[in-house]
Amino acid sequence: MYWRLRIPLLLLVFGVTAGFYQKFPKMFLAYTNGLLTSALYIGLVAVIFIVLERTGINEKKSILFGGFF
């Protein structure tokens, strides 16, 4: 069975960007309004996901072995 990498890459993008936001808060304007910080996070995730979609990385297939990649 083959799976496309769209959902695993989305989860990876969420995890990595959340980790960077927690590790380096000054780099992402953390001392601004909470609404602006949330909008920047969502925008960053959207831009990364759009780049992944346009380059076709999400369309690659991976083999599923008993529930593990």
Backbone as CSV, one residue per row, in Angstrom:
resi,resn,N_x,N_y,N_z,CA_x,CA_y,CA_z,C_x,C_y,C_z
1,MET,0.836,-1.171,0.000,0.000,0.000,0.000,0.884,1.238,0.000
2,TYR,0.549,2.194,-0.820,1.303,3.446,-0.900,0.494,4.578,-0.290
3,TRP,1.177,5.457,0.414,0.560,6.641,0.986,1.226,7.866,0.410
4,ARG,0.472,8.904,0.214,1.060,10.180,-0.180,1.564,10.887,1.056
5,LEU,2.525,11.757,0.869,3.186,12.394,2.010,2.552,13.711,2.441
6,ARG,1.348,13.998,2.021,0.730,15.286,2.342,0.496,15.450,3.847
7,ILE,-0.145,14.515,4.492,-0.459,14.636,5.921,0.794,14.509,6.791
8,PRO,1.695,13.541,6.543,2.912,13.496,7.366,3.765,14.758,7.254
9,LEU,3.854,15.336,6.058,4.624,16.573,5.911,3.938,17.743,6.609
10,LEU,2.611,17.776,6.584,1.893,18.830,7.300,2.141,18.726,8.804
11,LEU,2.097,17.514,9.340,2.382,17.326,10.765,3.827,17.695,11.089
12,LEU,4.745,17.361,10.193,6.146,17.730,10.394,6.319,19.243,10.388
13,VAL,5.646,19.928,9.484,5.739,21.392,9.419,5.183,22.009,10.694
14,PHE,4.039,21.517,11.167,3.476,22.028,12.422,4.444,21.815,13.588
15,GLY,5.019,20.638,13.673,5.920,20.329,14.780,7.193,21.150,14.753
16,VAL,7.797,21.270,13.578,9.062,22.016,13.479,8.847,23.497,13.721
17,THR,7.812,24.073,13.134,7.584,25.502,13.340,7.199,25.804,14.788
18,ALA,6.417,24.935,15.424,6.074,25.143,16.834,7.317,25.058,17.709
19,GLY,8.207,24.125,17.377,9.460,24.019,18.124,10.325,25.253,17.976
20,PHE,10.420,25.778,16.745,11.203,27.000,16.534,10.581,28.195,17.253
21,TYR,9.247,28.274,17.247,8.579,29.374,17.938,8.836,29.324,19.443
22,GLN,8.951,28.134,20.015,9.209,28.019,21.446,10.680,28.201,21.776
23,LYS,11.561,27.748,20.904,12.996,27.814,21.179,13.576,29.209,20.931
24,PHE,13.120,29.862,19.874,13.638,31.181,19.499,12.497,32.197,19.418
25,PRO,11.937,32.606,20.534,10.760,33.491,20.473,11.079,34.901,19.965
26,LYS,12.291,35.385,20.191,12.615,36.745,19.732,12.698,36.827,18.216
27,MET,12.978,35.707,17.576,13.113,35.707,16.123,11.761,35.891,15.426
28,PHE,10.664,35.601,16.107,9.339,35.646,15.499,8.436,36.702,16.122
29,LEU,8.994,37.767,16.639,8.220,38.864,17.224,7.297,38.379,18.351
30,ALA,7.845,37.658,19.304,7.037,37.058,20.365,6.513,38.096,21.354
31,TYR,7.108,39.266,21.407,6.685,40.265,22.381,5.656,41.222,21.806
32,THR,4.987,40.817,20.755,3.919,41.616,20.183,2.578,41.069,20.664
33,ASN,1.534,41.579,20.107,0.181,41.165,20.449,-0.006,39.674,20.148
34,GLY,-0.805,38.990,20.956,-1.048,37.570,20.758,-1.710,37.264,19.426
35,LEU,-2.584,38.156,18.975,-3.252,37.960,17.693,-2.247,38.047,16.547
36,LEU,-1.319,38.990,16.620,-0.303,39.124,15.576,0.637,37.931,15.567
37,THR,1.002,37.443,16.737,1.873,36.266,16.820,1.185,35.041,16.222
38,SER,-0.094,34.858,16.510,-0.848,33.738,15.942,-0.968,33.861,14.428
39,ALA,-1.208,35.075,13.956,-1.316,35.280,12.511,0.010,35.001,11.821
40,LEU,1.115,35.385,12.437,2.426,35.102,11.856,2.696,33.602,11.806
41,TYR,2.323,32.895,12.848,2.520,31.436,12.877,1.696,30.760,11.789
42,ILE,0.428,31.102,11.693,-0.434,30.500,10.685,0.054,30.857,9.278
43,GLY,0.491,32.094,9.094,1.025,32.507,7.796,2.283,31.753,7.421
44,LEU,3.170,31.540,8.384,4.396,30.798,8.121,4.093,29.355,7.737
45,VAL,3.186,28.717,8.458,2.805,27.344,8.133,2.159,27.290,6.750
46,ALA,1.322,28.256,6.432,0.666,28.282,5.121,1.677,28.463,4.000
47,VAL,2.646,29.351,4.183,3.656,29.580,3.148,4.490,28.321,2.928
48,ILE,4.906,27.670,4.003,5.695,26.444,3.866,4.879,25.363,3.180
49,PHE,3.609,25.226,3.538,2.775,24.199,2.931,2.517,24.497,1.456
50,ILE,2.347,25.770,1.098,2.158,26.134,-0.305,3.409,25.824,-1.114
51,VAL,4.580,26.089,-0.541,5.829,25.762,-1.234,5.940,24.251,-1.440
52,LEU,5.586,23.467,-0.439,5.608,22.016,-0.583,4.629,21.540,-1.655
53,GLU,3.471,22.167,-1.748,2.487,21.800,-2.757,2.980,22.151,-4.163
54,ARG,3.544,23.328,-4.313,3.979,23.771,-5.647,5.179,22.991,-6.158
55,THR,6.065,22.560,-5.266,7.235,21.799,-5.702,6.919,20.335,-5.950
56,GLY,5.777,19.863,-5.490,5.363,18.483,-5.739,5.909,17.487,-4.735
57,ILE,6.498,17.951,-3.660,7.031,17.033,-2.652,5.903,16.257,-1.983
58,ASN,4.749,16.872,-1.832,3.620,16.205,-1.171,3.051,15.064,-1.996
59,GLU,3.325,15.020,-3.284,2.762,13.996,-4.144,3.597,12.722,-4.194
60,LYS,4.756,12.716,-3.576,5.578,11.510,-3.555,4.877,10.447,-2.721
61,LYS,5.130,9.207,-3.046,4.468,8.110,-2.348,5.474,7.385,-1.468
62,SER,5.010,6.943,-0.322,5.840,6.152,0.571,5.131,4.821,0.837
63,ILE,5.910,3.811,1.122,5.363,2.482,1.364,5.012,2.362,2.838
64,LEU,3.875,1.803,3.116,3.414,1.609,4.482,3.708,0.171,4.901
65,PHE,4.503,0.000,5.958,4.845,-1.331,6.467,4.151,-1.564,7.808
66,GLY,3.043,-2.207,7.818,2.379,-2.584,9.053,2.047,-1.407,9.959
67,GLY,1.738,-0.273,9.404,1.380,0.892,10.196,2.524,1.855,10.402
68,PHE,3.712,1.517,9.950,4.853,2.406,10.097,5.388,2.770,8.727
69,PHE,5.981,3.975,8.611,6.556,4.412,7.340,7.928,3.826,7.161
